[in-house]
Amino acid sequence: MLIGSVVLAGIVAVLHAYFLVLEMFLWTGPVGQKTFRRTAAEQESSKVLAANQGLYNGFLAAGLVWSMLSGDLHVRMFFFACVAIAGIYGGLTVGKKILVIQAGPAALGLVLTLVASR
């Protein structure tokens, strides 16, 4: 279970690092427009909010990397829980796809980490 916890922490950290890049640097370009199915004008008008959101995603990634480097399962559980809650909220308010991409791996990682900590 511990290996699965570490692997999922790495996967979720990489996903959130990608979200940081997407939301902070690619938001107004073709990749951001295609990913979020928005016009250039819509993306431009929301770029400051997206950058802020991207920064938060970077903190989530950093927390998971910290948990991997330190081996602290409590830190890992905290950050998995944060990601899962954010993913559930996003899935309910933005789109169901977020439940699968963000909340799903984090929830599974949280369960594996809880089992590994016993």
C-alpha positions in Angstrom: 0.0 0.0 0.0 2.9 2.4 0.7 4.3 2.1 -2.8 0.8 2.8 -4.2 0.5 5.8 -2.0 3.9 7.2 -3.2 3.1 6.5 -6.8 -0.2 8.2 -6.6 1.3 11.1 -4.7 3.8 11.5 -7.6 1.0 11.2 -10.3 -1.2 13.8 -8.5 1.8 16.1 -7.9 2.6 16.0 -11.7 -1.0 16.6 -12.6 -1.1 19.7 -10.3 2.2 21.0 -11.6 0.7 20.7 -15.1 -2.5 22.5 -13.9 -0.1 25.3 -12.6 1.5 25.7 -16.0 -1.8 25.5 -17.8 -3.5 28.1 -15.6 -0.6 30.4 -15.1 1.1 30.4 -18.4 -1.0 28.7 -21.1 -4.4 30.0 -20.1 -4.9 32.6 -22.9 -3.2 30.6 -25.6 -4.6 27.9 -27.9 -3.9 25.1 -25.3 -5.9 26.9 -22.6 -8.7 27.8 -24.9 -9.0 24.3 -26.2 -8.7 22.7 -22.8 -11.4 24.8 -21.2 -13.5 25.3 -24.4 -13.5 29.1 -24.1 -13.0 32.0 -26.5 -9.8 34.1 -26.4 -11.8 36.9 -24.9 -13.2 34.7 -22.1 -9.8 33.4 -21.3 -8.3 36.9 -21.3 -10.9 38.3 -19.0 -10.3 35.5 -16.4 -6.5 35.2 -16.6 -5.8 36.7 -13.2 -8.2 34.4 -11.5 -6.8 31.4 -13.4 -3.2 32.4 -12.4 -4.3 32.5 -8.8 -5.9 29.1 -9.1 -2.7 27.8 -10.8 -0.6 29.0 -7.9 -2.8 27.1 -5.5 -2.4 24.0 -7.6 1.3 24.5 -7.4 1.1 24.5 -3.6 -0.8 21.2 -3.7 1.9 19.7 -5.9 4.6 21.0 -3.6 2.9 19.5 -0.6 2.7 16.1 -2.1 6.3 16.2 -3.2 7.2 17.3 0.4 5.3 14.3 1.7 7.2 12.0 -0.7 10.6 13.4 0.3 9.9 13.4 4.0 8.0 10.2 4.1 5.5 11.9 6.4 2.2 10.1 5.8 0.2 12.7 7.8 1.4 15.4 5.4 0.5 13.2 2.5 -3.0 12.5 3.8 -3.6 16.2 4.4 -2.6 17.1 0.8 -4.5 14.2 -0.7 -7.6 15.3 1.3 -7.1 18.9 0.0 -6.9 17.8 -3.6 -9.9 15.4 -3.2 -12.1 18.1 -1.6 -11.1 20.6 -4.3 -11.8 18.0 -7.0 -15.2 17.2 -5.5 -16.1 20.9 -5.4 -14.9 21.3 -9.0 -16.8 18.3 -10.1 -20.0 19.6 -8.6 -19.6 23.2 -9.7 -17.6 23.1 -13.0 -17.8 19.6 -14.6 -18.0 15.9 -13.8 -14.6 15.3 -15.6 -12.9 16.9 -12.6 -14.2 14.2 -10.3 -12.3 11.6 -12.4 -9.1 13.5 -13.2 -8.6 15.3 -9.8 -10.7 13.9 -7.1 -10.5 10.2 -8.1 -6.7 9.7 -7.9 -6.5 11.8 -4.7 -9.2 9.9 -3.0 -7.6 6.6 -3.9 -4.2 7.9 -2.7 -5.8 9.0 0.5 -7.3 5.5 1.1 -3.9 3.8 0.3 -2.1 6.2 2.6 -4.6 5.6 5.4 -4.1 1.8 5.0 -0.3 2.2 4.8 -0.3 4.2 8.0 -1.8 1.5 10.1 
